[in-house]
Amino acid sequence: MPPAAIRARTFAKINLALRIIGVRRDGYHELRTIFQAIGLFDTLTVRQRPGPFEITCDDPAVPTDGTNLVARAAAVAWDARARKGPPRDIAVHIRKRIPLQAGLGGGSSDAATMLRILADLWHVRKDRLRFIARAVGADVPFFLFGGRAMGLGRGDRIVRLPDLPPAHVLIVKPSFGVNTRDAYDWWDRDRRGNKPSGPQIAARHLQAVNDLQDPVTRRHPEIAGIIEELFQSGAKQAAMSGSGAAAFGLFARAAAAQSAAEVLRRRGRRIETARTLTSAQCRALAPK
């Protein structure tokens, strides 16, 4: 009998804060960011079978070649075992529910879960995973931990933080996405040109700070409008997540979040609802 498939859910994140300290010598940006895990999930199904490494996905917009971070995770884990040639004998199916190009870390989360699975299948030392994860992508190490954490350096050096009281989260994704590289390029250009900030959010709303929000909303003012709508709907905190294009709103009570979701849906907004996840809840999602 062939081995049973391994299935695991992969959680999303929002950035409660994202500060850009400067540009590093390696060309990456030096960050101080606060990650928060949320209960919005993709699902990976991994099967061992003879043949080339393969990725399939139920969303045709997701690449299934070597550019997918799941494939990158497999390549890095394969190299960690000093195996020759490309990875093989694994088939992965991704059931995609975390929106693409949204700043929610879906690809990074999928990659982190893939690393955990392959660490068991290919006998990669667990104490090496955080270092391997940094080679896959800047956000990937956070998804080995979850909960709430600070990301330093490129965002890939993780300092775990105490969990906050649970909150209800509304995610609003416009019809377009934002490429991460573009968002940082816009920040670089605007800083060199000393341009004024983008569409303004009322000063009373500035609890969350995301240094990418101004350059992105200057090019995509609809995102600033979404953030203002979230505040008007009762969010205690709202901001763009990561490099966008999704914005999030935090609500203390389920009823308030549900009421806000109904209002925003009537306005034609695409809404995802979730709750914040503690580090213990994230650990419980790890593939067994």
C-alpha positions, 0 to 999 in steps of 0.5 A, a space after each residue: 500500500 502507498 503511504 497515506 497522504 499528509 494534510 496540513 492547514 497553513 495559516 495567514 498573517 497580518 502585520 500589526 506594524 511594519 517599519 523600514 529602518 533603511 536599505 542593507 548592503 545586500 539590497 534588502 530592506 532592514 525591517 522591524 515588523 510585528 507579525 500576527 497569525 490569523 485563522 485564514 487557511 490554505 491546505 497542503 496535501 502531500 503524497 510520496 510517490 515515484 517520479 519528479 517533484 510536482 505541485 498542483 493547485 485549485 487556483 490557476 493563478 498560483 504558479 506550479 513551477 520552481 517559482 512557487 515557494 513550496 518548490 523552493 522549500 523542497 529544493 532547499 530541504 533536498 540540498 540540506 540532505 546533500 542529495 543530488 539533482 532536483 527534488 523528487 518522489 513528492 506530489 503536493 496539492 495546494 487548496 488555496 484560500 489565502 488571497 494572492 498578492 495580498 500581504 497575508 503570507 500565504 506562499 510563505 506559510 505553505 513553504 514553512 509547512 512544506 519544510 516541516 513535512 519534508 523534515 520528517 520525510 527526509 530526516 532533516 534536523 528540526 533544529 536546522 529548520 529556522 535557518 533553512 527557512 531563511 533561505 526560502 523567503 524572508 517571511 517563512 521563519 515566522 510561520 514555523 512559530 506563529 502567534 505574535 512575533 517581531 521580525 528583524 533584519 529582512 523580517 527573517 530573524 524572529 523574536 517571539 512575543 506574548 500573545 494578545 487577547 483574541 480579536 476578530 479580523 476582517 480582511 478586505 482584498 481589492 480586485 487587484 494585487 500588489 507585487 512585494 518588490 514593487 511596493 519596496 521599489 515605490 518606497 525607495 523612489 518616494 524616499 529619494 524624491 522626498 514625496 509627500 505621503 499618500 491618501 490620508 487616514 484621519 490622525 485619530 486612526 494611526 494606531 498601526 504604522 506600516 511604512 509601505 502603506 503611503 507609497 502603495 496607497 499613492 499608486 492604489 488609493 482604493 486601499 486607503 478608502 478600504 482602511 477608512 471604511 474599516 474604521 467607519 465600520 467600527 474597527 479598533 485598528 486597521 491598516 494595510 497588511 505587509 506590502 498589500 493589497 489587502 487591508 485588515 480591521 481588528 474588532 474586539 467582539 464577534 457581533 461588531 465584526 459581523 455587522 461590519 462585514 455585512 456593511 462592507 459586503 453590501 458595498 461590493 467588498 471581498 471579505 474574509 473573516 478570521 480570528 487571531 491565533 495564539 502560538 499554541 493554536 499555531 503549534 497545534 496546526 503543525 503536521 503530525 
